[in-house]
Structures are given as C-alpha cells and as structure tokens.
Amino acid sequence: MITEIKFKKGKDACPTIEWRRKMSDEEFKTATEKVVCFAASTGVEVKFSSRYRCTHKVCDKIIYMNSRMKPSKTYYILLHEMGHSVIQSYMTKGQDHSEYMLNYPGNVDENTMCYTAEGGREHLLSKKDQRRRNITIIHEELDAWRKGIDIAAILQLPLSLYDYYSMATKGVESYVVGAVVDGNLKL
C-alpha cells in the first residue's frame, strides 16, 4: 500500500519526464503496461473494456479504463486513476479514515465513514455540504493528477508534462463546470 510518493527535484529529477516529449503509440502502450503491473503490485486491478467509463472503485480496488481511447490518453488517465488509488489507499473498510478526512473532508460521509462517491448518498447532502463536496472533489482531482506524475517518476516512465497537464486541465475543468451548472458553485 502506497500513501506517499516523493518526487525528486533538481539534479535527482527523473530524466524521463520532460516539459515536451514526443512519444510513439508503442511507447505509450509499453508505459501503460508498466503502470498496470505497478497497480497489480499494490493490489489494484485494472480492467479494460469498450463499455467502461474511466473511473476507480476504492473499496473494490479496481480501475476501469475504456479500451477505445488513444494510447496517449489511456496512459495519462491511467496514471491519474492510479493517483486516486494512492490517495485513497487507506480508504478500505476497517482502516483509519482520519487522514483522508483531513485532506478531503467533503468526500467522506461522517456517519458511515464511507467514501461518498461510492456511497450514492450525494442527493441527501445540504446545499452547503454539496458545495464543500464539490470543492473537495476538485482538490482531490488536482492531487490525483499530481500523484500520476510521481508514479511516472518512480517507475522511470516517459512523460510529457505539457501533454499531461493539458489533459489534466480538461479533466478538472469538467468538474468545475459541472459544479457550476449544478448551482453548487458560484464563479
């Protein structure tokens, strides 16, 4: 179980991570396979299907990936979903949730100690709690994208930060827009 990954900076920085880096589809596929192996080593299963929407199930320790995506998108989103797995690795039943609650208070139901994204109880939250939850989700999304970079660095995988952050921007933006459209956030 991994809860903290340190990213080295300066002369100890990962040589495979660059601001702009050209990668072939084969390189993306090879890197994706290495992330899948890493996931398995942490007890997380990665499933691919054309029917899946990319997501993770914390309690089941499964990452679902859509198999119809381009190799680059598959790789970057898998790194991001593994970032969620690292962040939420202590969210299994019977474990202390206090650290997660301190970092992401809107994502844990205080009564059931259940991760609310899997609890299906979001509609029961007050307007104030919905706003807090939306901000918390955005916070965790940003952190999961950052953890993806840490994972690539530890595994010495190639990464174009420019392309990765471009995808991260689109992903996080969709959560912000969704929260505004729902009326839970005001800009």
C-alpha positions in Angstrom: 0.0 0.0 0.0 1.4 3.4 -1.0 0.2 6.5 0.6 3.1 8.9 -0.1 5.3 9.2 -3.1 8.1 11.8 -3.1 9.1 13.4 -6.4 12.8 14.2 -6.6 13.8 17.7 -7.8 16.9 19.3 -9.2 19.9 17.0 -10.1 17.9 14.0 -8.8 14.9 14.7 -11.0 13.6 11.9 -13.2 15.3 12.0 -16.6 12.3 10.5 -18.4 10.0 13.4 -17.5 10.3 16.5 -19.7 8.2 19.6 -20.4 7.6 18.5 -24.0 8.4 15.0 -25.1 7.4 13.2 -28.3 6.2 9.6 -27.7 5.1 7.0 -30.1 2.0 4.9 -29.7 4.2 1.9 -28.8 6.0 3.9 -26.1 2.6 4.9 -24.6 1.4 1.2 -24.7 4.6 0.0 -23.0 4.4 2.7 -20.3 0.7 1.8 -19.8 1.6 -1.9 -19.3 4.2 -0.9 -16.7 1.5 1.2 -14.8 -0.9 -1.8 -15.0 1.9 -4.0 -13.4 2.6 -1.4 -10.8 -1.2 -1.3 -10.0 -1.2 -5.1 -9.6 1.7 -4.9 -7.2 -0.3 -2.5 -5.0 -3.3 -4.8 -5.1 -5.3 -2.7 -7.6 -6.8 -4.4 -10.6 -7.0 -2.6 -14.0 -9.9 -3.6 -16.3 -10.2 -2.5 -19.9 -13.5 -2.6 -21.9 -15.1 -0.5 -24.6 -18.1 -0.2 -22.3 -16.3 1.3 -19.4 -16.1 4.9 -18.4 -12.7 5.7 -16.9 -13.1 5.5 -13.1 -11.8 3.8 -10.0 -13.7 1.9 -7.2 -11.9 2.4 -4.0 -13.5 -0.4 -2.0 -13.1 -2.9 -4.8 -9.6 -1.8 -5.6 -10.4 -1.7 -9.4 -9.6 0.9 -12.0 -11.9 0.7 -15.0 -10.5 2.0 -18.3 -12.1 2.5 -21.7 -10.3 0.4 -24.3 -11.2 2.6 -27.2 -9.1 5.6 -26.2 -5.9 6.6 -27.9 -2.7 5.1 -26.3 -1.7 8.6 -25.0 -5.0 9.2 -23.4 -5.1 5.7 -21.9 -1.6 6.2 -20.4 -2.3 9.7 -18.9 -5.7 8.8 -17.5 -4.4 5.5 -16.0 -1.6 7.5 -14.2 -4.3 9.9 -12.9 -6.6 7.0 -11.7 -3.6 5.4 -10.0 -3.1 8.7 -8.4 -6.6 8.4 -6.9 -5.6 4.8 -5.7 -2.6 6.2 -3.9 -4.6 9.0 -2.3 -7.4 6.6 -1.3 -5.3 3.6 -0.4 -6.2 3.8 3.2 -9.9 4.1 2.5 -10.6 0.4 2.8 -13.0 -1.0 5.4 -11.7 -1.2 8.9 -8.9 1.3 8.4 -8.5 4.8 9.9 -10.0 7.4 7.6 -8.9 10.4 9.6 -6.0 11.4 7.3 -8.2 11.3 4.3 -10.9 13.3 6.1 -8.4 16.0 7.0 -7.3 16.3 3.3 -10.7 15.8 1.6 -13.5 16.4 4.2 -16.3 16.6 1.7 -15.7 13.1 0.3 -16.4 11.1 3.5 -19.8 10.6 5.0 -19.2 11.3 8.7 -21.9 9.0 9.8 -21.0 5.9 7.7 -17.3 6.7 7.2 -17.9 5.7 3.6 -16.4 7.4 0.6 -19.4 9.4 -0.7 -18.6 9.0 -4.4 -19.3 5.3 -3.9 -22.0 5.7 -1.2 -24.7 7.0 -3.6 -25.9 9.5 -0.9 -24.9 12.8 -2.6 -28.5 13.7 -3.1 -29.0 13.8 0.7 -26.4 16.5 1.3 -27.4 20.0 2.1 -26.5 22.8 -0.3 -23.6 23.8 1.9 -22.3 20.3 2.1 -22.7 19.9 -1.7 -20.5 23.0 -2.2 -17.9 21.6 0.2 -18.0 18.2 -1.5 -17.6 19.8 -5.0 -14.5 21.8 -3.8 -13.1 18.6 -2.1 -13.6 16.6 -5.3 -11.8 19.3 -7.4 -9.0 19.3 -4.7 -8.6 15.5 -4.9 -8.7 15.6 -8.7 -5.8 18.0 -8.8 -3.9 15.9 -6.3 -4.5 12.7 -8.3 -3.1 14.3 -11.4 0.0 15.3 -9.4 0.4 11.8 -7.9 0.3 10.5 -11.5 3.5 12.4 -12.2 5.0 11.0 -9.0 4.2 7.5 -10.2 5.7 8.0 -13.6 8.9 9.4 -11.9 9.2 6.4 -9.5 8.7 3.9 -12.4 11.1 6.0 -14.6 8.4 6.2 -17.2 8.4 8.8 -20.0 6.1 11.7 -19.6 5.4 15.0 -21.5 4.3 17.4 -18.7 2.8 19.7 -21.3 0.5 17.0 -22.7 -0.2 15.5 -19.3 -1.2 18.9 -17.8 -3.3 19.7 -20.9 -5.3 16.5 -20.2 -5.5 17.4 -16.5 -6.8 20.8 -17.3 -9.6 19.4 -19.4 -10.5 16.8 -16.7 -10.5 19.3 -13.8 -12.4 21.9 -15.9 -15.2 19.4 -16.4 -15.6 19.0 -12.6 -15.6 22.8 -12.2 -18.2 23.3 -15.0 -20.3 20.5 -13.6 -20.3 22.1 -10.2 -21.3 25.5 -11.6 -24.0 24.0 -13.8 -25.4 22.1 -10.8 -25.6 25.5 -9.0 -23.4 24.4 -6.2 -20.5 26.7 -7.0 -20.6 30.4 -8.0 -17.9 32.0 -10.0 
